[in-house]
Amino acid sequence: MTQGSTAVFPPLLVLWAYAVAEIHHWPSVHVALSNGSVFVDFNCGHNATDRAMTVSLVDIETNVTVLSRPLPVNQSEGTLEFNCTCFLYAGSFRFKLEQDSNGGAHNTTLWWSEVLHVQWPTFHIAVERTNNQSSNSFQIILSTNDYFQPCISNKNMSLYLEVSYLEYNQIGKNSIDKVRARTRRSIKVVKSQRVELDCAFPFTERDFIRVALKSPHSQRDIKSSGPLYLSRIFSYKLLVDNVYRAGCEGTVTVRLVPPPCAFTNGKVLLFREGGGTSTGDQATPPLGFNWLTQGENETEFNCSVFDPGRNRYCFRFFLNFSRSPSPAQACVIVQRNAETWGLWQSWSGCSVSCGEGVRERTRECLASSTGGMQCTGMVKEQSHCSLEDCTVPRPSLSPLPPIGNTLGGNLVAVAGISLCLVVILATVVIAVWRRACRAPKCSSVRRSSAHPPGGRKNSDEASICGHSLQRPSFSESLQVGLPEQGLPERGPRAASRDRPSPSTTWTRSGFPRTARRSSRPFLGTAWRTSS
């Protein structure tokens, strides 16, 4: 009984130790090639023996032990750290706790941990042109997300890019993608990097490349791009000399910028704007064309082909084998000559509304923006302009013009009104002056006068009042002779000073005069009126 109990005790001890042992890890998900670590908590139970115990990392997909870490002696529980160098590729892993049995010849597994999932970082693949715009090379851009931090270690942490160059071939109705070349480039694990690659052969629009990111520790691709058609990602471009500002002198240079590794066998055609939608367009034939062979990216057109004068022309590039429309086009305007001045603008309106004025027009200097050239001549030009004469309108009783009339119309109206006022004022002054300058009543009359004081008018009044004698007129001589012809003499009442003579003599000037005796004979004709 004692011997049987002794034989059964070691297996029971192992089972009891297995029952009380345990192992756990954190975190449960890890990113390969990152700088993070995985921590493992272990517990061997209270009756730990003096036998060695280890914690191992096992790839459960291949059943390969990646790394083993011994536990400290006489330590039943604790934590172990597995740094970033232990996780160089993605996969599924587990930790196991082992005990050395039979002197290291056999290890007994006491406990398995849960599955640890290791994932690849998120990689992005893109294609770009090189900095020198060369058609014989291109760049592969590889980048990861912002949260990835690469592991810094002396171990081999490199990955590599595998680029395959595939050529499209068609045999009958079947198409075959043939791998013409394949290249590998080692890279470092960083957030972002550029890898420059050379071209294996000239690509058509159906040829493509395929990029794959791989690891030396795994047979699976980390990242694959799929087909990349360089002729579709990067389009053909045409660059034409600027003949709008300087005009066409000699030739016009046309440059072709193809995609990286692209096929350039084709021709450049010249059309007037609006024509030549395809190579078979017969309605609008090209004005000219030049061939480009592989490796040639530049051609020239003579200026004699163009009809200058602000006409627009378009250049189009066609591949020899392409069935699609033109992949590249560029249009320019060709000036009539290399003059630095633009066309004169239209004349402006006359500077005045009537009479003589000036008008002007301007033009633009086309060489000011090109640099190195200067425009000689006038930017602005002036000339005389003549409209109908300006006349002063007659004053009228029409209502005043609106406030919005021009200043010239207001001046004419003011001048007309002022002229009318001056005429009226002069008339009033003359009338007042005539009334003020009438002869005053005389206080006495010469006794020798045969006429009453009121008998003299106008020009004789001054002589009467001043007691001066005047030369008798022809009418007076006629009147002096009347008494001698038997006319009755006037009575005392007729000689009174207060009443005028009933008979008056008029001179040729129209002014009345009284008869005066004179010894001179009658020499003229007198007009006589009776009242």
C-alpha positions in Angstrom: 0.0 0.0 0.0 2.8 2.3 0.8 4.7 1.5 -2.4 1.5 2.0 -4.5 0.9 5.4 -2.9 4.4 6.4 -3.6 4.1 5.5 -7.3 0.9 7.4 -7.8 2.0 10.6 -6.0 4.1 12.3 -8.8 1.4 12.2 -11.5 -1.0 13.6 -9.0 1.4 16.3 -8.1 1.7 17.3 -11.7 -2.0 17.3 -12.2 -2.4 19.5 -9.1 0.2 21.9 -10.4 -1.4 22.1 -13.8 -4.7 22.8 -12.1 -3.4 25.7 -10.1 -1.1 27.2 -12.9 -2.4 29.9 -15.2 -1.0 32.4 -17.8 -2.6 35.6 -19.4 -1.3 38.2 -21.9 -2.3 41.8 -22.8 -3.1 43.4 -25.1 -5.1 40.8 -27.1 -4.3 42.5 -30.5 -0.9 43.7 -31.6 0.5 45.5 -34.7 3.5 43.9 -36.3 6.7 46.0 -36.8 5.4 48.5 -34.3 7.3 49.6 -31.2 4.8 48.2 -28.8 5.3 45.2 -26.4 3.2 42.3 -25.2 3.1 41.5 -21.5 2.4 38.0 -20.1 1.2 37.4 -16.5 2.0 33.9 -15.2 1.2 31.9 -12.0 2.8 28.5 -11.3 0.9 27.7 -8.1 2.0 27.6 -4.4 3.9 24.3 -4.5 6.5 25.4 -7.1 9.4 22.9 -7.4 13.0 23.5 -8.2 12.5 22.4 -11.8 13.0 25.0 -14.6 10.0 26.6 -16.1 9.7 28.5 -19.3 7.1 30.7 -21.3 7.2 30.2 -25.0 5.6 32.2 -28.0 4.2 29.7 -30.6 2.9 30.4 -34.1 -0.2 28.3 -34.1 -0.6 28.4 -37.9 2.8 26.8 -38.5 3.2 25.2 -35.0 6.7 26.8 -34.7 8.0 28.2 -31.4 9.2 31.7 -32.1 10.8 32.5 -28.8 11.2 30.9 -25.2 11.8 32.9 -22.0 12.9 31.0 -18.8 11.2 32.0 -15.5 13.2 33.1 -12.5 14.1 30.3 -10.0 11.8 29.9 -7.0 9.3 32.5 -8.5 5.8 31.2 -8.7 4.2 34.3 -10.3 5.1 37.5 -12.2 5.1 39.3 -15.5 7.2 38.9 -18.6 7.7 41.4 -21.5 7.9 40.4 -25.1 9.2 43.5 -27.0 8.6 44.5 -30.6 11.4 42.4 -32.1 9.3 39.3 -31.3 6.5 40.4 -33.7 8.1 40.9 -37.2 5.1 39.6 -39.1 1.4 39.2 -38.8 -0.4 36.0 -37.6 -2.0 34.1 -34.8 0.1 33.3 -31.7 -0.3 31.7 -28.2 1.9 31.6 -25.1 2.4 28.4 -23.2 3.8 27.6 -19.8 6.2 24.6 -19.7 8.0 22.6 -16.9 11.3 20.8 -17.4 11.0 17.0 -16.9 13.6 14.3 -17.0 16.5 16.7 -17.0 15.5 18.7 -20.0 14.8 15.8 -22.3 11.1 16.4 -22.1 9.0 19.5 -21.2 5.6 19.3 -19.8 3.0 21.9 -20.9 1.2 23.3 -17.9 -0.9 26.0 -19.4 -1.9 27.7 -22.8 -2.9 31.3 -23.1 -5.6 32.8 -25.3 -4.9 33.6 -29.0 -2.8 36.8 -29.7 -3.8 38.4 -33.0 -0.9 40.2 -34.7 -1.9 42.5 -37.7 0.0 44.3 -40.4 0.1 48.1 -40.4 -2.2 49.9 -42.9 -0.1 50.5 -45.9 -0.9 52.7 -49.0 0.6 52.4 -52.4 0.6 55.2 -55.0 2.5 56.1 -58.3 3.9 59.5 -59.2 6.2 61.1 -61.7 9.8 61.8 -60.9 10.9 65.3 -60.0 12.6 65.8 -63.4 9.5 64.9 -65.4 11.5 62.2 -67.1 9.6 59.6 -69.1 12.1 56.8 -68.3 11.4 56.4 -64.6 8.6 56.7 -62.0 8.1 56.7 -58.3 6.3 54.3 -55.9 5.0 56.0 -52.8 4.6 53.8 -49.7 3.0 55.2 -46.5 1.2 54.0 -43.3 -1.3 55.5 -41.0 -0.5 58.3 -38.5 -0.8 56.0 -35.4 1.9 53.6 -36.5 5.3 53.9 -34.8 8.0 51.6 -36.2 10.1 49.3 -34.0 13.7 50.5 -33.5 15.9 47.4 -33.3 19.2 46.1 -34.6 17.4 43.1 -36.1 16.4 42.8 -39.8 13.3 44.9 -39.9 13.3 45.5 -43.7 10.5 44.7 -46.2 10.7 44.7 -49.9 8.7 45.9 -52.9 8.1 43.5 -55.8 7.2 45.3 -59.1 6.0 43.3 -62.1 5.9 44.8 -65.6 3.1 43.2 -67.7 2.6 43.5 -71.4 -0.8 43.1 -73.1 -0.9 40.6 -75.9 -3.9 39.5 -78.0 -3.8 36.2 -79.9 -7.0 35.9 -81.9 -9.8 36.6 -79.6 -7.8 35.8 -76.5 -5.8 38.3 -74.5 -2.7 37.4 -72.5 -0.9 39.5 -69.9 2.8 38.6 -70.2 5.3 39.4 -67.4 8.1 41.2 -69.3 10.2 42.0 -66.1 10.1 41.8 -62.3 12.2 43.7 -59.8 12.6 43.8 -56.0 13.7 46.8 -53.9 14.3 46.6 -50.2 12.8 49.3 -48.0 12.8 50.3 -44.4 9.8 50.4 -42.2 8.9 54.1 -41.9 5.7 56.1 -42.1 6.3 57.4 -45.6 8.9 56.8 -48.3 9.4 57.1 -52.1 11.1 54.4 -54.2 12.2 55.4 -57.8 12.1 52.7 -60.4 13.2 52.5 -64.0 11.1 51.5 -67.0 11.4 48.0 -68.4 9.9 48.8 -71.9 7.7 51.4 -73.6 4.1 51.1 -72.3 1.0 51.3 -74.4 -2.3 52.2 -73.0 -3.0 48.5 -72.3 0.2 47.7 -70.6 0.4 48.0 -66.8 2.5 47.3 -63.6 1.6 45.5 -60.4 3.2 46.5 -57.0 3.3 44.1 -54.0 4.7 44.7 -50.5 6.2 41.6 -49.0 8.1 40.4 -45.9 10.9 37.8 -45.8 9.2 36.2 -42.8 5.9 35.5 -44.5 4.8 34.0 -47.9 1.7 36.2 -48.1 1.7 39.7 -49.5 1.4 42.5 -47.0 -0.2 44.8 -49.6 -0.9 44.4 -53.3 -1.8 47.3 -55.7 -3.4 45.4 -58.5 -3.0 46.6 -62.2 -1.7 50.2 -62.6 -2.0 51.6 -66.1 0.6 54.3 -66.3 -0.8 55.7 -69.6 -4.2 56.1 -68.0 -3.0 57.5 -64.6 -0.8 60.1 -66.3 -2.2 61.7 -69.4 -0.3 63.0 -72.5 0.4 66.7 -72.6 1.4 69.2 -75.3 3.3 72.4 -74.6 3.3 75.1 -77.3 5.4 78.2 -77.6 3.5 81.4 -76.6 2.9 83.1 -79.9 0.0 85.2 -78.7 2.2 88.0 -77.2 5.3 87.9 -79.4 3.7 86.7 -82.6 5.0 83.9 -84.9 8.6 84.3 -86.1 10.1 81.4 -88.0 8.7 78.3 -86.3 6.4 77.2 -83.5 7.8 74.6 -81.2 5.5 71.8 -79.8 6.7 69.6 -76.9 5.1 66.3 -75.9 5.1 65.3 -72.2 4.1 61.6 -72.1 3.3 59.5 -69.1 6.2 57.6 -67.4 7.4 54.7 -69.5 4.8 55.6 -72.2 4.9 54.8 -75.9 5.5 58.0 -78.0 5.2 56.7 -81.6 2.6 58.9 -83.2 2.1 62.2 -85.0 1.1 65.8 -84.0 -1.6 67.3 -86.2 -2.5 71.0 -86.7 -6.1 72.1 -87.0 -8.0 75.3 -87.1 -10.2 75.6 -84.1 -13.3 73.5 -84.4 -12.0 70.8 -86.7 -10.3 67.4 -86.6 -12.1 65.4 -83.9 -10.3 62.2 -85.0 -7.7 60.9 -87.4 -10.4 59.9 -89.9 -12.0 63.3 -90.0 -12.3 64.1 -93.7 -14.5 67.1 -93.4 -11.9 69.3 -91.9 -8.4 68.0 -93.0 -5.4 69.1 -90.9 -3.3 72.1 -91.9 -0.2 70.1 -91.3 1.4 67.3 -89.2 4.7 66.0 -88.0 5.8 62.5 -86.9 7.3 61.6 -83.5 9.3 58.4 -83.1 10.1 56.7 -79.8 12.4 58.9 -77.8 11.4 62.1 -79.6 9.4 64.6 -77.6 9.6 67.8 -79.7 8.7 69.0 -83.1 8.4 72.3 -85.0 5.8 73.9 -87.4 6.7 76.7 -89.8 4.9 80.0 -89.4 3.9 80.0 -93.1 1.3 77.3 -92.2 -0.6 79.8 -90.0 -2.9 82.6 -91.1 -2.0 85.3 -88.5 -4.4 87.8 -87.1 -5.8 86.5 -83.8 -6.8 83.2 -85.2 -6.9 80.2 -82.9 -5.2 76.9 -83.8 -5.1 73.5 -82.0 -2.4 70.8 -81.9 -3.4 67.2 -81.2 -1.3 64.1 -80.6 -2.4 60.7 -81.9 -0.8 57.4 -81.1 -0.2 55.0 -84.1 -2.1 52.1 -82.6 -4.7 53.9 -80.5 -8.4 53.6 -81.3 -9.5 56.3 -78.8 -9.6 60.0 -79.5 -6.6 62.3 -79.2 -5.0 61.9 -75.8 -3.4 65.3 -75.9 -4.4 68.8 -77.2 -3.2 72.3 -76.9 -4.7 75.5 -78.6 -3.0 78.8 -79.1 -3.7 82.2 -80.7 -1.3 83.4 -83.4 -0.9 87.2 -83.8 -0.5 88.8 -87.2 3.1 89.8 -86.5 5.6 90.3 -83.7 4.3 93.8 -82.9 4.4 94.8 -79.3 1.2 96.9 -79.5 -2.4 95.7 -79.5 -5.1 97.1 -81.7 -6.5 100.6 -81.1 -9.7 100.7 -79.2 -12.8 102.7 -80.5 -12.9 106.5 -80.3 -14.5 108.0 -77.3 -17.3 110.6 -77.5 -16.6 114.3 -78.2 -15.6 116.3 -75.0 -18.3 119.0 -75.7 -21.9 119.0 -76.7 -21.5 121.8 -79.3 -18.7 123.6 -81.0 -15.1 122.4 -81.1 -13.8 119.6 -78.8 -11.5 116.6 -78.6 -11.9 112.8 -78.6 -9.4 110.0 -77.7 -8.6 106.3 -78.0 -6.1 103.9 -76.3 -4.2 100.7 -77.0 -2.5 98.0 -74.9 1.2 97.2 -74.7 1.5 93.5 -75.2 5.2 93.2 -74.4 5.0 94.5 -70.9 4.3 91.1 -69.3 6.8 89.2 -71.3 9.9 90.9 -69.8 12.9 92.3 -71.6 10.8 94.0 -74.3 9.5 97.6 -74.3 6.8 99.3 -76.3 7.8 102.4 -78.2 5.0 104.7 -79.2 1.9 106.4 -77.8 -0.6 104.6 -75.5 -3.2 107.3 -76.0 -4.1 109.2 -79.2 -6.3 112.4 -79.5 -8.0 114.2 -82.4 -10.3 117.2 -82.9 -14.1 116.8 -83.2 -16.6 119.5 -84.4 -20.3 119.6 -83.6 -23.0 122.2 -84.6 -22.5 125.8 -83.5 -23.6 126.9 -80.1 -26.5 129.6 -80.4 -28.1 131.8 -77.7 -31.8 131.0 -77.4 -34.3 133.8 -77.6 -36.1 134.7 -74.3 -39.5 133.2 -74.1 -42.2 132.7 -71.6 -41.7 129.0 -71.5 -41.1 127.4 -68.1 -37.7 127.3 -66.7 -35.6 124.3 -67.9 -35.2 121.4 -65.4 -32.4 121.3 -62.9 -30.7 118.5 -64.7 -29.8 120.6 -67.8 -26.2 121.3 -68.7 -24.2 124.3 -67.5 -24.1 125.7 -71.0 -27.9 125.9 -71.3 -28.1 127.7 -68.0 -25.6 130.3 -69.0 -27.4 131.0 -72.3 -30.7 131.5 -70.4 -29.1 133.9 -67.9 -27.5 135.9 -70.6 -30.8 136.3 -72.5 -32.7 137.4 -69.4 -29.9 139.9 -68.5 -30.1 141.4 -72.1 -33.9 141.9 -71.8 -33.5 143.6 -68.4 -30.9 146.0 -69.8 -33.1 147.0 -72.7 -36.1 147.6 -70.4 -33.9 149.6 -68.0 -32.5 151.7 -70.8 -36.0 152.5 -72.1 -37.1 153.6 -68.7 -34.1 155.8 -68.3 -34.6 157.5 -71.6 -38.2 158.2 -70.9 -37.4 159.7 -67.5 -34.6 161.8 -69.0 -36.9 163.2 -71.6 -39.6 164.1 -69.1 -37.0 165.7 -66.8 -35.4 167.8 -69.5 -38.6 169.5 -70.8 -38.4 173.3 -71.1 -39.7 175.1 -67.9 -42.5 177.6 -68.1 -41.2 181.1 -68.9 -42.2 183.9 -66.5 -42.3 186.5 -69.2 -42.5 186.7 -73.0 -40.9 189.2 -75.2 -43.2 192.1 -76.0 -42.3 192.0 -79.5 -43.5 188.4 -79.9 -46.8 188.1 -81.6 -47.4 184.6 -80.2 -48.5 183.5 -76.7 -46.0 181.7 -74.4 -47.4 178.3 -75.3 -47.1 178.8 -79.0 -43.4 177.7 -79.2 -42.5 174.0 -79.0 -39.5 171.7 -78.9 -36.5 173.3 -80.4 -37.7 176.9 -80.1 -38.4 176.6 -76.4 -34.8 177.1 -75.4 -34.6 180.3 -77.5 -37.9 181.7 -76.1 -36.9 181.1 -72.4 -33.4 182.4 -72.9 -34.6 185.5 -74.7 -32.5 184.7 -77.6 -33.4 185.4 -81.2 -33.4 182.6 -83.8 -33.3 182.7 -87.6 -36.8 182.7 -88.9 -38.0 179.7 -90.9 -39.7 179.5 -94.2 -43.1 179.0 -92.5 -42.6 182.1 -90.4 -42.0 184.1 -93.5 -45.1 182.8 -95.0 -47.1 183.6 -91.9 -45.7 187.2 -91.7 -47.2 187.9 -95.1 -50.6 186.7 -94.2 -51.8 190.0 -92.6 -50.8 191.8 -95.7 -53.1 189.6 -97.8 -56.1 190.8 -95.9 -56.4 188.3 -93.1 -58.1 189.6 -89.9 -55.9 190.5 -87.0 -56.3 188.9 -83.7 -58.1 190.5 -80.9 -57.0 191.2 -77.4 -58.1 187.8 -76.3 -56.1 186.1 -79.0 -53.0 188.0 -77.7 -53.5 186.8 -74.2 -50.6 184.9 -72.7 -52.8 182.3 -71.2 -54.2 180.9 -74.4 -52.4 179.5 -77.5 -53.0 180.7 -81.0 -55.8 179.0 -82.8 -53.7 178.6 -85.9 -50.4 176.7 -85.7 -47.6 176.3 -88.3 -45.7 172.9 -88.6 -42.2 172.5 -89.7 -40.9 169.6 -91.8 -39.5 168.0 -88.7 -43.0 167.7 -87.3 -42.6 170.2 -84.4 -45.1 173.2 -84.2 -43.8 176.8 -84.4 -45.7 180.2 -84.1 -45.6 182.6 -86.9 -42.9 185.3 -86.7 -42.6 188.3 -88.7 -39.7 188.4 -91.1 -38.6 190.5 -93.9 -37.3 187.5 -95.9 -39.2 186.3 -98.8 -41.1 183.0 -99.0 -38.7 180.4 -100.3 -40.3 177.0 -99.5 -43.4 175.1 -98.9 -45.2 175.1 -95.6 -47.7 172.6 -94.2 -50.5 174.2 -92.3 -53.2 172.8 -90.2 -56.2 174.6 -88.7 -57.8 173.7 -85.5 
